[in-house]
Amino acid sequence: MKLILAATAATFTFGAVTAEAQTTPRTLNPPSVVQSGQWYIAPNGCSYSRTQAPGQAVQWMLIANPHHIGGRNATSACPRMLRG
């Protein structure tokens, strides 16, 4: 019985943290249009890779492990995408 109650309490705690994290705005300005490189490291240290579908605006996707460009690993504070 104690195990079930502990699991339930952990579930409710995790749910509350998740809901709070989703409502907190985490926005960054994307790099300027003149940024023509493939990678971008934002002022907060999060690293992004440039992507663009034909006829669409540029989007910057988060790089989880940017060791190849000398960046640090992504954290929960990094938005998954920046739109230009």
Steps between C-alpha positions, in 0.01 A plus 500: 500500500783744582663435164180591314460822700864597439462439126178703495663791687795494262265503202311803630823684580643429157173611337507832683860570399425410139195727486701790644785447254259502207341831599832680555593682179845410372544708190814628336538719200626304202818621334470779249426424135863573411605193703590267216691232692367154578533536879402766750586521868242715679595746778379246760748239369246279316615381156280482190523368146347687206224331301269629228238327286444636147277807513506512882671720757828399661469299821772423751483156663662428836815287495495272807873422501688765300851373577594533130465879518640544850163558668365370829226239527144630479305543823131531577542879479566477124200546270482214250457732202556862398305642209642771282 
